[in-house]
Amino acid sequence: MGNTADFSQFRKQSKKGILVIYANLLYKALKTSWLVLLLVAQRFSKIQENHFTYIYLGIAVLLVFFLIRAFLIYKNFQFKIAKEHFVLKQGILKKSNTSIPFDRIQNINFKQNIIQQIINVHEVNVETAGSTKAEISIKALSFKDAKALKNAVTISQKKENKVEEIISEKPFLKINFPALLKVSLTENHFHSLLLLFAVLITFFQQITDLFDGLGKKEVLDNYISENTSALQSSVILIVGLLILLTVIAVLSSVVRVVFKHFNLTVYIKNNALEIYQGLTTKKTVILKKNKIQHITISTNPIKKILGISFITFKQAISGKVKKKQLDKIIRIVGCKANQVNQIKELLDFSAQIDAIPFQKSNIYLKYRNYIRSLLFFVPLNILFYFGMEDYNAFWVNAIIIPVYIIVTHFFYKKRVFKCTEDIMVIGSGILETHQTYLPFYKVQNIKLKQTIFQERKGVADLVFQTASGKLKLPCISIEKAMHIYNYTLFKVESSTKSWM
């Protein structure tokens, strides 16, 4: 079908979409009611035999209900292209019509989960700058139709409707499995460890609620008390548990990176980056040059030794980045220095910026964080004094305070900045080093903030508001802050470039 596919009349997605929609409805139902199902399973042996018929009948009715709903969603989901607008009709009882002009469309991405891979269809997501998720999601199209739809939207109808340029056989970047494994081992495993603790706490809370509902909370409390006493009396068990949690954190980082970035392949084409990646869920993302608000180049000591970095691309979002908006943050891992430079060149970031030395934030930033730490350490030690009979708890300070001092030192050390006529580079990080490249013309708003304490020290904070969120430059001298503030306003007002 190629580019000759007719989207001028309303059409439906592939009939295989019924299965995809049905599976999605079942998944959402299980996700919201798994705790109820677990409670039923706990009392399964106490259910009388004559009640099983009603249970099976109820399950059958629910399955048929979801199947009918999936069919109606498929039947009423119709789309077309008219007058450089993407038009969508959908809804069962409540009908809706959506019309999106081409110039508002930020991305058209392809995705395939396990079911879509099995039945050989692609999900097409149409994203706009102001939406918190995909504005339009077509669950099932053949790759040929999906490609034709993308071309019909991305190729301007004012130009000749020619076949899209064929992608070069040689990709700009390709990460194979051994290289991806190396990348995953250099990830921030501390972050994975915190996520693991969060999952364990959530799971424990749900188990507690379950036992409480069954009237067995006392049994659980006794079991935890007995095992906690045994754990406290054994140093080997504690050390073994910490090692186990660390290994799990590392493995979870490896699994997360491999699943998300498997077979990562990047092409540079038509002033855009075309990214293919994913294992269980395959994704294709096209990053247009003019849609990128700013980029962040990140590394850490291990990545520096291996000579790799990862680049995060920020696009326009609605408000703060939430879970539903994470897809709008695109990351390319395992980039070598020459590949980083090629991306900078693509985005018109002059090599001149790399030759300029960084300037540090004022030393007041470090002292301010030390003073603020008192708000944490003083109440903590008061709690130790009045809440615990064993004063050995005060030895926790011997670990926490040095760690906090080291963290604050690196936080201050990496808060740097520099700029040319067109670009501001802002550094940040603690364990990792992040350098954000922000073109001045992408700034939508800039604020100069100064507390009464900062006024005494002659420093101020600058906050750059972009379509992808805020960037903060803290505690720089008031003279530098005023200069950057006025220059940014001048560049924003005099620039004729479009930020989108």
C-alpha positions, 0 to 999 in steps of 0.5 A: 500500500505504501504512501498510496494508502487512502486515508481520505475516508474514515477507516477502521484498524485491523480486525486483529485489534479486537483481540488486542483491545480485549486483552488490554481490557482483561489486563486492566480488570486483573490489575485493579482487582487482583487483591480481591481475587487473592482474598477469594483464593484464600477462602476457595476451600470453604466455598460450597460446591453448589456455589461454583456454578454461579462463580463460573457463570459470573466469570463467563458473563464478565469475559463475554461482557469484555469481548462485546465491549472490545468489539464495540470499541473496535467498531466505533473507532474510525480515523481519516486524514482531511485538510492536513488534520488527523480526524478520529471518531470513537466511543460507545455510549459517549461519542467523541470527535478529535481533530489534530492539525499536523503542525501540532503533532509532535511524534508518531511512534510505533509500539509492539507488545507481546500479543501484537508481535504474535499477531503481527500488528503495530500500535501507532501512537500520535502524540502532541506537545500538550497531552499527558499521554498519546492523544490517539492510539491505534491498537492494530495496524499492519506495518505497511499501513502504519508506515503509510499513515506516518508518511501521510502525516509527516510529509507536508501535503504542500510538497510532492507526495513522493516516497520517503527516503530509504533509511541508510543501511548503516545505522548511526548507533547500534547496541548489541547484547554484550554492549548493552550488558556492559551499559546496564552494569554501569547504571545507577544501582542505588536507584534500583535498590531504592525502587526495590525497597519501595516495592517490598514496602508496598508488597508488605503493606498489601500482605498486612491488609490481606491478613488483617482482612482475614483476621490473621494479623496477630499471626503475621505480627508474631512471625515477623517478631520472631524472625526480626529477633533472629535477624538482629542477633546474627551479623552474618544474616544481616550482611548476607541479606544486604549482599542479596539485596545488592545483587537483586538491585544489580540484576534488576538494573540489567533486566530493566536496561535490556528489556527497554533498550534491547537491539537499540538502533539509531538512524539519522535521517531528514534532520531527525533521529529514528530510534528502534528498541525494546524486547517484550515491547518494541518501540519506534520513535522519531525525534524531530530536530525542531521538537527537541527542547533540550538534551542532557548528556550524562556519565559516571566514573565507570562510564567515563572509563568505558568511554560511553555516555547516555543522552536524554532528549526532552520534548514538550510536555504538559506540566510536570513529568508524571508517570504517563509522560515518561514516554516523552523522555527519550534516552539513547544509551551507550554513546561514544564521544564521536556519536555525542558530537554528531548529535550536538552537530545535528542540533546546531550546538557549536563545538565552541561551547566545549572549549569554554571553561565552566563557572561554579555556583557560589560557595553559599550553595554548599553552606546553605545545604549544611545549614538545612541539614540541621533541620533533619539531624537535630530532630533525628537525634532528639527522636533517638534520645527520647524514643529509644532506650538503647543509646547505641542508635546515636552511632548512626550519625557516624555513618549518615553525617560523613555520607551527607557531607560527601554528597553535599560536596559533589552536589556543589562541585557539579553545579556549574554553568557556561554559555555562548551566544546561543546556548546555555550549558547547566551542570548537575548531579551527585554520583552521575554528571549531567550536562544540559544543553539549552538553546536560549530561543527555547526558553519560554520564561525566565525568573530571577529569585532571591531570598533575604539570606541570598540578598545578604550574600549577593547571590540569586537563583535563575529558573529557566522555564521551557516547554519540557519543564524547568531548569534551575541555576542556583546561587550565582552572583547577582551580577552574573544572574542579572546579565544572564537574565537580561541576555536571555530575555533579549535572545527570546524576544529577538529570535525568529526561530520556532521553539516547536 
